[in-house]
Amino acid sequence: MSLPFSPDPAIRPEVHGFFDPATNTISYIVHDPASDACAIIDSVMDIDYPAGRLSHASADRMIGMIRDNGWRLEWLIETHVHADHLSAAPYIQEQLGGLLGIGENIVAVQDTFGKVFNEGTEFQRDGSQFDRLFSDGDSYEIGGLTAHVMHTPGHTPACMTHVIGDAAFVGDTLFMPDGGSARADFPGGDARTLYRSTQRVLALPEETRLFMCHDYGPNGRDIKWETSVGEERRHNIHLHDGISEDEFVEMREKRDATLSMPRLILPSLQVNMRAGDVPKDSDGRPMLKVPINVL
């Protein structure tokens, strides 16, 4: 399967993972070993949902590492509009700077969920809340590193995989081999599209390191977030070599029909489609909505 760029597995960025046990999310700092430049991928803002309280302990851990090492933050990357955790991008950007990027199909997500949450005309549905909207095949620089972007929809329309040297950050497109694949039943998701996206990722060189956005420790194993293209092709329970598109679609749709909505989907979507900003009511107070019988 053709790729929109030529991967270079000889380049090895420094990757630091940060696991958030409340949402089973892994955020990353990607550092260029030859400079002080770095990027953050899929940051987390902490929420006590029953109490309606937001905090930033998870983000502060990442900020602390960057400051302690004297690094310079160039990018904050969202692999997609997450439905299970809130982005801390605005808070981090205020502390460290950097540009905020997401896939260009954020506009489709904003249109869909702007209707779900009955947002008014003041909510812009053009992706302008972000600094950069990526298209398939785009690239950007992290110091001397070149990051390449692949459009890998199916979980959501805006999902992108970011390939930086021998490392690929896959968002929710893939899980660890014993975790399989992400659900494809959210609005705009599609199991057949997801299968085709995974095949693009699995066409990367076998030694490519793959970094997951989530891990749930299937069967009680320790949390892990790094594997490889070769390991996925040999051992992924949903997508190992030999699984056909039709077989995957049948499995994925049957499985998705049994899943409940993520615990934080309502606050996450409202915040993340705004690039991490919390919506406000007519008096300017941070406020979230709970639409009834919509999802």
Stockholm file with secondary structure:
# STOCKHOLM 1.0

chainA/1-295         MSLPFSPDPAIRPEVHGFFDPATNTISYIVHDPASDACAIIDSVMDIDYPAGRLSHASADRMIGMIRDNGWRLEWLIETHVHADHLSAAPYIQEQLGGLLGIGENIVAVQDTFGKVFNEGTEFQRDGSQFDRLFSDGDSYEIGGLTAHVMHTPGHTPACMTHVIGDAAFVGDTLFMPDGGSARADFPGGDARTLYRSTQRVLALPEETRLFMCHDYGPNGRDIKWETSVGEERRHNIHLHDGISEDEFVEMREKRDATLSMPRLILPSLQVNMRAGDVPKDSDGRPMLKVPINVL
#=GR chainA/1-295 SS CCCSSCCCTTCCCEEEEEEETTTTEEEEEEECTTSSEEEEESCCBEEETTTTEEECHHHHHHHHHHHHHTCEEEEEECSSCCSSSBCCHHHHHHHHCCEEEEETTHHHHHHHHHHHTTCCTTSCCSSTTSSEEECTTCEEEETTEEEEEEECCSSSTTCEEEEETTEEECTTSBCCTTTCBCCCCSTTCCHHHHHHHHHHHTTSCTTCEEECSBCCCGGGCCCCCEEEHHHHHHHCTTTSTTCCHHHHHHHHHHHHTTCCCCTTHHHHHHHHTTTTCCCBCTTSCBCCCCCSSCC
#=GC SS_cons         CCCSSCCCTTCCCEEEEEEETTTTEEEEEEECTTSSEEEEESCCBEEETTTTEEECHHHHHHHHHHHHHTCEEEEEECSSCCSSSBCCHHHHHHHHCCEEEEETTHHHHHHHHHHHTTCCTTSCCSSTTSSEEECTTCEEEETTEEEEEEECCSSSTTCEEEEETTEEECTTSBCCTTTCBCCCCSTTCCHHHHHHHHHHHTTSCTTCEEECSBCCCGGGCCCCCEEEHHHHHHHCTTTSTTCCHHHHHHHHHHHHTTCCCCTTHHHHHHHHTTTTCCCBCTTSCBCCCCCSSCC
//
